[in-house]
Amino acid sequence: MEAQGRDKLDQPKDGRDGVFFANGERWKQLRKFTLLALRDLGMGKREGEELIQAEVQNLVEAFQKTEGRPFNPSMLLAQATSNVVCSLIFGIRLPYEDKEFQAVIRAASGTLLGISSPWGQAYEMFSWLLQPLPGPHRQLQRHLGTLAAFVVQQVQRHRGSVQTSGPARDVVDAFLLKMAQEKQDLGTEFTEKNLLMTVTYLLFAGTMTIGATIRYALLLLMKFPQVQQRVREELIQELGPGRAPSLSDRARLPYTDAVLHEAQRLLALVPMGMPHTVTRTTCFRGYTLPQGTEVFPLIGSVLHDPEVFQNPGEFYPGRFLDTEGHLRKHEAFLPFSLGKRVCLGEGLARAELWLFFTAILQAFSLETPCPPGDLSLQPAISGLFNIPPDFQLQVWPTGDQSTR
């Protein structure tokens, strides 16, 4: 299965497949289709919020089971956010204890580490040279193979159950139905390879990016307990102890929202941005970029621009609040990039970040077994992605001092 998955995900020699790295007409069609499919499945609607809230409750229960013991939250956070995207693209939810699910999460994490490392970036540029040689890229290939095998397995499961007459249950269903509609069109972009690539990228992005951002936000609140206390006080004042946070509460919780904004800004998860292609020959700061040149918008340089964000290396949520305490928007706040290639899942990501973060802070106080001053905020690896460092977390039910 793994070899089969890898073969199907090999990049063609005449272009790139999938919705994330394709360009031109292929990109336009796949992006439009994927956005519509996700919206039909509830992204940006009440159904999507309820899907996330159900998974939030599963994560809160998993945190409760730690009973104050120190643990690394990376796996659970990645599994929770992965389950949201798995529900949308595959129509499934996997238990956190499932060994195959854990293997997929480890493969996604290994892929994130691999492509962000110097070796991974060198492999992206010189794969033709490094492919036959031994090296860390071999491990990256194994991780990609695990992800691919899981995707192929899920697509094969759908083939035997998709209903041509009914509405699509998930993204894979929608893609398969579109493939059937256009099977006579020799120029169609709705191909087997584009299906596998698109779904794999959705799975990877939905698994790693949101979980990593939430993890960094929790790290910041342990490093700065006074900020954590202020967030909790705002949540209690506005929501009380019993009602679960919702997206409609955002305007009532400006400080909490500012903290989440500042965590995203400080982390700058994708500092290089995603690759773009120059559509016509362009002169930029004295350089001529021929049509077709691949460029990376350095989003990290905008998020850390000292002309916009004073002392950009400091964690200061107040920079996102106006004099009346309301959330203040910055044009330079671009964690999801901008323009036509703005993050495909921005709406879903914003909803997940808010609902997971607020629910965790409503339910628990966060502590670290080490002195807060010893916690490092520097990325473990900084490359294509800024990957937060690992840390040990202790959670205590809010207001419960008896078990400490």
C-alpha positions in Angstrom: 0.0 0.0 0.0 2.8 2.4 0.9 4.6 2.0 -2.4 1.4 2.3 -4.3 0.6 5.6 -2.5 4.1 7.0 -3.2 3.9 6.1 -6.9 0.6 7.8 -7.3 1.9 11.0 -5.7 5.0 11.4 -7.8 5.1 14.8 -9.4 4.7 14.8 -13.2 7.4 16.2 -15.4 5.0 18.7 -17.2 3.7 20.5 -14.1 2.4 20.2 -10.6 -0.7 18.5 -9.4 -3.1 19.2 -6.6 -4.7 22.5 -5.4 -1.8 23.9 -3.5 1.2 23.8 -5.9 -0.6 23.8 -9.2 -0.8 27.0 -11.2 -2.7 28.4 -14.2 -6.0 26.9 -15.3 -5.3 23.8 -13.2 -5.0 25.8 -10.0 -8.1 27.9 -10.8 -10.3 24.9 -11.4 -9.1 22.9 -8.4 -9.2 25.8 -6.0 -12.7 26.9 -7.0 -14.0 23.3 -6.8 -12.4 22.6 -3.4 -13.7 25.8 -1.9 -17.2 25.1 -3.1 -17.0 21.5 -1.8 -15.9 22.6 1.6 -18.6 25.2 1.8 -21.2 22.7 0.8 -20.0 20.5 3.7 -20.4 23.3 6.2 -17.2 25.3 6.2 -18.2 28.9 7.2 -21.6 27.7 8.4 -23.2 26.6 11.6 -22.7 22.9 10.6 -19.0 23.4 10.4 -18.9 25.1 13.8 -20.8 22.3 15.4 -18.4 19.8 13.8 -15.4 21.6 15.4 -17.2 22.0 18.7 -17.8 18.2 18.9 -14.1 17.5 18.4 -13.2 20.3 20.9 -15.2 18.3 23.5 -13.2 15.1 22.7 -10.0 17.0 23.1 -11.0 18.5 26.5 -11.9 15.0 27.7 -8.5 13.7 26.6 -6.8 16.5 28.5 -8.9 15.7 31.6 -7.6 12.1 31.5 -4.1 13.3 32.1 -5.2 14.2 35.7 -2.5 16.8 36.2 0.4 14.7 34.9 2.9 16.4 32.6 2.4 15.5 29.0 3.5 16.7 25.5 0.3 18.0 23.9 1.6 17.8 20.3 0.0 14.5 19.4 -3.4 15.2 20.9 -3.6 18.7 19.3 -2.6 17.3 15.9 -5.1 14.5 16.2 -8.0 16.8 17.2 -7.4 19.2 14.3 -6.8 16.3 11.9 -10.1 14.8 12.9 -11.9 18.0 11.8 -10.3 17.8 8.3 -10.7 14.0 8.1 -14.4 14.5 8.8 -14.6 17.0 5.9 -12.5 15.2 3.3 -13.1 11.5 4.2 -16.3 11.6 6.3 -14.5 9.8 9.2 -13.4 10.5 12.8 -10.6 8.4 14.3 -10.1 7.6 18.0 -7.0 9.1 19.5 -6.0 5.7 20.7 -6.0 4.3 17.1 -2.5 3.1 16.2 -2.9 3.8 12.4 -4.1 7.3 13.2 -1.1 7.9 15.4 1.2 6.7 12.7 -0.4 9.1 10.2 0.1 12.0 12.7 3.7 11.0 13.2 4.2 10.9 9.4 2.6 14.4 9.0 4.8 15.7 11.8 7.9 14.1 10.3 7.0 15.6 6.9 6.7 19.0 8.5 10.1 18.7 10.1 11.6 17.3 7.0 10.5 19.9 4.6 11.5 22.7 7.0 15.0 21.4 7.5 18.0 22.5 5.4 18.0 19.0 3.9 14.4 19.1 3.0 14.7 22.5 1.3 17.8 21.2 -0.6 15.8 18.2 -1.7 13.0 20.4 -3.0 15.5 22.3 -5.2 17.8 19.4 -6.2 15.7 16.3 -6.0 17.0 15.1 -9.3 20.5 15.0 -7.8 19.7 13.8 -4.3 17.1 11.2 -5.2 19.5 8.2 -5.6 21.8 9.2 -2.7 21.5 8.2 1.0 20.5 10.9 3.4 17.7 12.4 5.6 15.5 12.8 2.5 14.9 9.0 2.6 13.1 9.4 5.9 11.0 12.2 4.4 10.1 9.9 1.5 8.9 7.3 4.0 6.7 9.8 5.8 5.2 11.0 2.6 4.6 7.3 1.7 2.7 6.7 4.9 0.4 9.8 4.3 -0.1 8.7 0.7 -1.0 5.1 1.6 -3.6 6.4 4.1 -5.1 8.7 1.4 -5.2 5.9 -1.2 -6.9 3.6 1.4 -9.6 6.2 2.1 -10.2 6.9 -1.6 -10.6 3.2 -2.4 -13.1 2.9 0.4 -15.1 5.7 -1.2 -15.2 4.1 -4.6 -17.4 1.3 -3.4 -19.9 3.5 -1.6 -20.2 6.8 -3.5 -23.8 7.5 -4.5 -24.1 9.2 -7.9 -27.7 10.3 -7.2 -27.2 11.8 -3.7 -25.3 14.8 -2.3 -21.5 14.4 -1.6 -20.8 13.2 1.9 -17.3 14.7 1.9 -14.6 16.1 -0.4 -13.5 12.8 -1.8 -17.1 12.0 -2.8 -17.4 15.4 -4.5 -14.2 14.9 -6.4 -15.2 11.4 -7.5 -18.6 12.6 -8.7 -16.9 15.4 -10.6 -14.4 12.9 -12.2 -17.4 10.8 -13.3 -19.1 13.9 -14.9 -16.0 14.8 -16.8 -14.6 11.4 -17.7 -15.1 12.0 -21.5 -13.2 15.3 -21.3 -9.5 14.5 -22.2 -8.4 17.9 -20.9 -10.1 17.6 -17.5 -8.2 18.6 -14.4 -10.3 16.2 -12.3 -8.0 13.2 -12.5 -6.9 10.5 -10.1 -3.6 12.1 -9.5 -5.1 15.5 -8.8 -7.5 13.9 -6.4 -4.8 12.2 -4.4 -2.5 15.2 -4.4 -5.3 17.6 -3.4 -6.6 15.4 -0.6 -3.1 14.7 0.7 -2.3 18.4 0.9 -5.6 19.1 2.7 -4.8 16.3 5.2 -1.3 17.5 5.9 -2.2 21.2 6.2 -5.3 20.6 8.3 -3.3 18.3 10.6 -0.2 20.2 11.3 -0.7 23.9 10.9 -3.6 24.5 13.3 -2.2 22.1 15.9 1.2 23.8 15.8 -0.3 27.3 16.2 -2.5 26.3 19.2 0.5 24.6 20.8 2.5 27.8 20.5 -0.3 29.8 22.0 -0.4 27.5 25.0 3.3 27.7 25.3 3.0 31.5 25.4 0.4 31.4 28.2 2.6 29.2 30.3 5.5 31.5 29.7 3.4 34.6 30.6 0.9 33.4 33.4 -0.4 37.0 33.9 -1.7 36.9 30.3 -3.3 33.5 30.9 -5.0 34.8 34.0 -6.4 37.8 32.1 -7.7 35.6 29.3 -9.4 33.3 31.8 -11.0 36.2 33.7 -12.4 37.5 30.4 -13.8 34.1 29.5 -15.5 33.7 32.9 -16.9 37.3 32.9 -18.4 37.0 29.5 -19.4 33.3 29.3 -19.4 32.0 32.8 -18.2 28.4 33.6 -20.9 26.4 31.8 -21.5 27.6 28.2 -19.0 26.5 25.5 -17.5 29.3 23.5 -18.8 29.9 20.0 -17.7 32.0 17.0 -20.3 34.6 17.8 -18.6 35.3 21.1 -15.5 36.7 19.4 -16.5 40.3 19.5 -17.2 40.0 23.3 -13.7 38.6 24.0 -11.3 41.2 22.5 -8.4 40.4 24.8 -8.6 36.7 24.1 -8.8 37.5 20.4 -5.8 39.8 20.7 -3.7 37.0 22.4 -4.5 34.6 19.6 -3.6 37.2 16.9 -0.3 38.0 18.7 0.5 34.3 19.0 0.0 33.9 15.2 2.1 37.0 14.5 5.0 36.0 16.7 5.1 32.4 15.5 4.9 33.4 11.8 4.1 29.7 11.0 4.9 29.9 7.3 7.5 32.7 7.2 8.4 32.2 3.5 4.8 32.0 2.4 3.8 29.5 -0.3 5.4 29.7 -3.8 3.9 32.0 -6.4 4.7 32.2 -10.1 5.2 35.5 -11.9 2.6 35.7 -14.6 4.5 38.2 -16.7 8.0 39.6 -16.8 8.3 42.0 -13.8 10.8 44.5 -12.6 11.1 44.5 -8.8 13.7 46.7 -6.9 16.1 46.7 -9.8 15.8 43.0 -10.7 14.0 41.6 -13.7 11.9 38.5 -12.9 11.1 36.6 -16.2 7.6 35.3 -16.6 7.3 31.9 -14.9 9.8 32.7 -12.1 8.8 31.1 -8.8 8.9 33.6 -5.9 8.2 33.3 -2.2 6.5 36.2 -0.4 8.3 36.5 2.9 5.3 36.7 5.2 7.5 36.5 8.2 9.2 39.8 7.3 5.8 41.5 7.3 4.6 40.0 10.6 7.9 41.0 12.2 8.3 44.4 10.6 9.5 46.9 13.3 7.9 49.8 11.3 4.5 48.2 11.9 4.9 46.2 15.1 7.1 47.9 17.6 9.6 45.5 19.3 8.3 42.7 17.0 10.2 40.0 18.9 8.2 40.6 22.1 4.9 39.0 23.0 2.5 41.9 23.5 -1.2 41.2 22.9 -2.0 44.9 23.6 -0.7 45.9 20.1 -4.0 44.4 18.7 -6.2 46.5 21.0 -7.3 50.1 20.6 -7.6 52.7 23.4 -11.1 51.5 24.2 -10.0 47.8 24.4 -11.6 46.7 21.1 -9.7 44.5 18.7 -7.6 46.6 16.3 -6.9 45.3 12.8 -3.5 45.6 11.2 -3.1 45.5 7.4 0.2 43.8 8.0 -1.4 40.9 10.0 -1.1 38.3 7.2 -0.6 34.9 8.8 -2.7 33.3 5.9 -0.9 35.3 3.2 -3.0 37.5 0.8 -4.2 37.8 -2.7 -5.7 35.2 -4.9 -3.5 32.5 -3.3 -4.5 33.3 0.3 -4.8 30.1 2.3 -7.5 27.9 1.0 -8.7 26.9 4.5 -8.4 30.3 6.1 -12.0 30.3 7.3 -11.8 26.8 8.7 -8.4 27.6 10.3 -9.7 30.8 12.0 -12.7 28.9 13.4 -10.6 26.0 14.7 -8.0 28.3 16.3 -10.7 30.2 18.1 -12.9 27.3 19.3 -10.0 25.0 20.4 -8.1 27.8 22.1 -11.0 29.3 24.0 -12.4 25.9 25.1 -9.0 24.8 26.5 -8.6 28.1 28.5 -12.2 28.0 29.7 -11.8 24.4 31.0 -8.2 24.4 32.3 -5.5 26.4 33.9 -2.1 25.6 32.3 1.1 25.0 34.1 4.6 23.8 33.3 6.7 21.4 35.4 9.7 23.7 34.8 10.1 27.4 35.8 8.2 29.5 33.2 11.4 31.5 32.6 13.1 28.4 31.2 10.6 27.9 28.4 12.0 28.8 25.0 9.8 30.6 22.5 12.3 30.0 19.6 11.2 27.6 16.9 12.7 24.2 17.1 13.2 24.4 13.3 12.9 27.5 11.1 12.6 27.0 7.4 9.6 26.7 5.2 7.7 26.4 8.5 8.5 27.8 12.0 8.0 24.7 14.1 7.3 25.4 17.8 9.5 23.6 20.4 8.2 20.6 22.3 7.3 21.2 25.9 5.6 19.5 28.9 2.1 20.7 29.8 0.1 20.2 33.0 -3.6 21.0 32.9 -5.9 21.5 35.9 -9.7 21.9 35.8 -10.5 25.6 36.3 -11.0 26.4 39.9 -9.9 22.9 41.1 -7.1 23.3 43.6 -7.7 20.1 45.5 -5.7 17.7 43.3 -2.5 19.8 43.3 
